[in-house]
Amino acid sequence: MQIKTITPMPYAEPHHIHLAASGAPTLDIPVQFADEASKAFCTYREKYEFGASEMDTGCGNIYNSRGVEFGK
């Protein structure tokens, strides 16, 4: 049985999740791990009570320090 390990985002390079939706503030939250990004997104969505149709372009995307999209 092969066990997969989850590799954290590299320490040397900061990442952030971009959060933006109609009627909500635009935020860029620093994250190190994917579960942190997921928690930040869910908290934001629940606080401002929006659905996919209210999300701005790039909402939920994760970017590295150079502004390159790293994940969704």
N, C-alpha and C positions, 0 to 999 in steps of 0.2 A: 504494500500500500504506500503510495507516494503522498507526502504531506506538503502542501503548498504553504509558504510563508508570505505574509503581507509585508512588503517593503515600504517603510515610511517615506514621505517626501524628503528629499535630501536636506540635511541640516544647514548646509552651506548656502542654500538658496531659499530665501523666504518666498512664500506663496500667499495668495489671498483669493477669497471667493468674492465675486462681484454680485451684489444683491440690488436689484432695482425693479420696481413695479409701480404701476399707476396708483397714485394716492399714498405712496410710501416713500420714505427717504432712500436715497441711493447710498449704499454702504460698500466698502471694501474691507472685509474682515480678514486679518491674518490667520492662516491655518498651517498646521504642520502635517496633519494626518487626514485621510479621507473621511473618517468618522467625525472629525471636528467640522469639516466642511458641510457634511450632511446635517449635523445638529444645528449649525448656524442657519442653514437654508430652511430647515423645518421650523425653527423658532421664529425666523423672520416671516415666513408664510403664515404661521398661526397667529402671530401678533397683529399683522396687518390684514388678515383674512382676504387673501386674493387667490385667484385661480390662474391657470396657465394663460388665459386670454388677457390678463392684466400685466403679465410679466413683460418687462422691457427686454430688448435684444441683449443677450449676454448674461441675463440673470441666472445665477447658479454656476456660471463658468468659473473655473479655477485658473489663475494666471501666475506665472513665475515673476521674478523681479524685473525681467525685461519686457513684461507685458505680453508674453507669448502664451496663448491658451495651452494649459497643461492638462485639463480634464473638464468634465461636466458633471 
